[in-house]
Amino acid sequence: MPKKKNIDLKVKIGSLKLKNPVMTASGTFGYGDEYAEFVDVNKLGAIVVKGLSLKPKQGNPPPRIVETPSGMLNAIGLQNIGIDNFIKNKMPFLRECKTKVIVNFFGDSIDEYVMAAEKLSSVKGIDALEMNISCPNKQAGWIVFGTDPNVTGRVVRAVRKSTKLPLIVKLSPNVTDISHMAQISEDAGADALSLINTLSGMAIDIQSRKPRLANITGGLSGPAIKPVALRMVWECFRKVKIPIIGMGGIISSDDAIEFILAGASAVAVGTANFINPAITEDIIRGIKRYMTNGGVSSIKDITGSIKC
């Protein structure tokens, strides 16, 4: 009987080594402990925690979530417990996990991004930082950081100087050319990119003629955005040399494999966690099955292997 081929799922995101390419998307997995009774977090490539700011943030008033065809709109408003509370009350659990911990963070100004990065970089158990630049910049008239090339370069360079941890930049899809923003982030010192964040959208109650979200607009996620996300990953893969973490509508191992073929070194699962808390484990098993059936020994052999 022929010897069963070993499947190597290990990937590198900059200097960050992951046991497999499947992680959680920020904002959909809490701080990790909320999902611990539903999924074996130790089997994940990484846990990416909910976005953190220097001080606690209450977020937007309800209604903040609306279901849409093949997806959902959210206008949570980046509600979070704040970095100090996170370090004190959430990191003890995360330090016990046998997987990598990536902390997502944001700020209203470049100074806030830098201070947050500095504070998080000194915390034992944090393996990498993911900076969310889909936030309004208070210092520039509330223009979103990730939609202005000059501001994107400035904030990434500033944070790069403030931390030695692997730095992942999460890009906004609400731009004309996301590959240009990817190149700017790479040139400014990013070790890797996460894409895509949610697409801006809205929904209206036709009876009341009012927006269904109190914030009027929100971020669209779920299977509806997958074709857009996949195209953007492919575009960026052709323009940058740093690793890409693909996300946007992944609900199965087939979806995850598409992103890997398009050029993603790893994938992050978001909205699907709300439907099936253990979906990440299913996706890891499915990727292994695909590789076994295809005679592929290493995940690296199929990364970016799309035939155009």
Long-range contacts (C-beta under 8 A, 24 or more apart in sequence): 5-292, 5-295, 5-297, 6-297, 7-288, 7-291, 7-292, 7-296, 7-297, 8-297, 8-298, 8-299, 8-300, 9-45, 9-284, 9-287, 9-288, 9-299, 10-299, 11-45, 11-243, 11-265, 11-266, 11-299, 11-300, 12-243, 12-265, 13-128, 13-166, 13-168, 13-191, 13-192, 13-243, 13-245, 13-265, 13-266, 14-128, 14-166, 14-167, 14-168, 14-191, 14-192, 14-242, 14-243, 15-166, 15-191, 16-46, 16-100, 16-102, 16-127, 16-128, 16-166, 16-191, 16-192, 17-100, 18-45, 18-46, 18-100, 18-266, 19-45, 19-99, 20-44, 20-45, 20-284, 20-287, 20-299, 21-45, 21-256, 21-260, 21-264, 21-265, 21-266, 21-267, 21-287, 21-299, 22-256, 22-266, 22-267, 22-269, 22-280, 22-283, 22-284, 22-287, 23-47, 23-48, 23-102, 23-245, 23-266, 23-267, 23-268, 23-269, 23-280, 24-48, 24-268, 24-269, 24-270, 24-273, 24-280, 25-247, 25-268, 25-269, 25-270, 25-273, 26-50, 26-51, 26-104, 26-130, 26-132, 26-170, 26-268, 27-51, 27-74, 27-76, 27-104, 27-270, 28-269, 28-270, 28-271, 28-273, 28-274, 29-273, 31-81, 31-86, 31-90, 31-93, 31-94, 32-90, 32-93, 32-94, 32-97, 32-101, 33-90, 33-93, 33-94, 35-273, 35-277, 36-93, 38-277, 38-278, 39-277, 39-278, 39-280, 39-281, 40-281, 41-97, 41-99, 42-97, 42-98, 42-99, 43-99, 43-280, 43-281, 43-284, 44-99, 44-280, 44-284, 45-99, 45-100, 45-266, 46-99, 46-100, 46-101, 46-102, 46-127, 46-128, 46-266, 47-94, 47-97, 47-99, 47-100, 47-101, 47-102, 48-102, 48-103, 48-104, 48-130, 48-268, 49-86, 49-90, 49-94, 49-101, 49-102, 49-103, 49-104, 50-80, 50-104, 51-78, 51-80, 51-104, 51-105, 51-106, 51-132, 52-80, 52-81, 52-82, 52-83, 52-86, 52-103, 52-104, 52-105, 52-106, 52-116, 52-120, 53-78, 53-80, 53-82, 53-83, 53-105, 53-106, 53-107, 53-108, 53-112, 53-116, 54-82, 54-83, 54-107, 54-112, 54-115, 54-116, 54-119, 55-82, 56-80, 56-81, 56-82, 56-85, 57-82, 60-214, 60-215, 61-214, 61-215, 62-214, 63-212, 63-213, 63-214, 64-213, 64-214, 64-215, 64-218, 65-218, 66-203, 66-212, 66-213, 66-218, 68-201, 68-203, 68-220, 68-222, 68-224, 69-224, 70-222, 70-223, 70-224, 71-220, 71-221, 71-222, 71-223, 71-224, 71-225, 71-249, 71-271, 72-220, 72-221, 72-222, 72-271, 72-274, 73-201, 73-202, 73-203, 73-212, 73-213, 73-218, 73-219, 73-220, 74-198, 74-218, 74-219, 74-221, 75-213, 75-214, 75-215, 75-217, 75-218, 75-219, 77-215, 78-106, 78-132, 78-135, 83-116, 83-119, 83-120, 87-119, 87-123, 91-123, 91-124, 91-125, 91-126, 94-125, 95-124, 95-125, 100-127, 100-128, 101-125, 101-126, 101-127, 101-128, 102-126, 102-127, 102-128, 102-129, 102-130, 102-168, 103-128, 103-129, 103-130, 104-129, 104-130, 104-131, 104-132, 104-170, 105-129, 105-130, 105-131, 105-132, 106-131, 106-132, 106-133, 106-135, 107-135, 108-135, 108-136, 108-137, 108-138, 109-137, 109-138, 109-139, 110-137, 110-139, 110-154, 110-155, 110-158, 113-155, 113-158, 113-159, 114-158, 114-159, 114-161, 114-162, 117-159, 117-162, 117-163, 118-162, 118-163, 120-163, 120-165, 121-162, 121-163, 121-164, 121-165, 126-165, 127-165, 127-166, 128-165, 128-166, 128-167, 128-168, 128-191, 129-159, 129-163, 129-165, 129-166, 129-167, 129-168, 130-168, 130-169, 130-170, 130-194, 131-155, 131-156, 131-159, 131-167, 131-168, 131-169, 131-170, 132-170, 132-197, 133-169, 133-170, 133-171, 133-172, 134-170, 134-171, 134-172, 134-174, 134-197, 134-198, 144-172, 144-174, 146-170, 146-171, 146-172, 146-174, 146-175, 146-181, 146-197, 147-172, 147-174, 147-175, 149-180, 149-181, 149-184, 152-181, 152-184, 152-185, 152-188, 153-184, 153-185, 153-187, 153-188, 154-188, 156-184, 156-185, 156-188, 156-189, 156-190, 157-188, 157-189, 160-188, 160-189, 160-190, 161-189, 166-191, 166-192, 167-191, 167-192, 168-192, 168-193, 168-194, 168-245, 169-193, 169-194, 170-194, 170-195, 170-197, 171-195, 171-196, 171-197, 171-236, 172-196, 172-197, 173-197, 173-198, 173-199, 173-225, 173-228, 173-229, 173-232, 173-248, 174-199, 174-200, 178-232, 178-235, 178-236, 179-232, 179-235, 179-236, 179-238, 179-239, 179-240, 180-239, 182-236, 182-239, 182-240, 183-239, 183-240, 186-240, 186-241, 186-242, 190-242, 191-242, 191-243, 192-242, 192-243, 192-244, 192-245, 192-265, 193-236, 193-240, 193-242, 193-243, 193-244, 193-245, 194-244, 194-245, 194-247, 194-268, 195-229, 195-232, 195-233, 195-236, 195-244, 195-245, 195-246, 195-247, 195-248, 196-225, 196-228, 196-229, 196-232, 196-233, 196-247, 196-248, 198-225, 199-225, 199-228, 221-248, 221-249, 221-270, 221-271, 222-249, 222-251, 222-271, 223-249, 223-251, 223-255, 224-249, 225-249, 226-250, 226-255, 229-259, 230-258, 230-259, 230-262, 233-259, 233-262, 233-263, 233-264, 234-262, 234-263, 234-306, 236-263, 237-262, 237-263, 237-264, 237-304, 238-263, 250-283, 251-275, 251-279, 252-282, 252-283, 252-286, 253-282, 253-283, 253-284, 253-285, 253-286, 253-287, 253-289, 253-290, 254-286, 254-290, 256-283, 256-286, 256-287, 257-286, 257-287, 257-290, 257-302, 260-287, 260-299, 260-302, 260-303, 261-302, 261-303, 261-304, 261-305, 261-306, 262-304, 262-306, 263-303, 263-304, 263-306, 264-303, 265-303
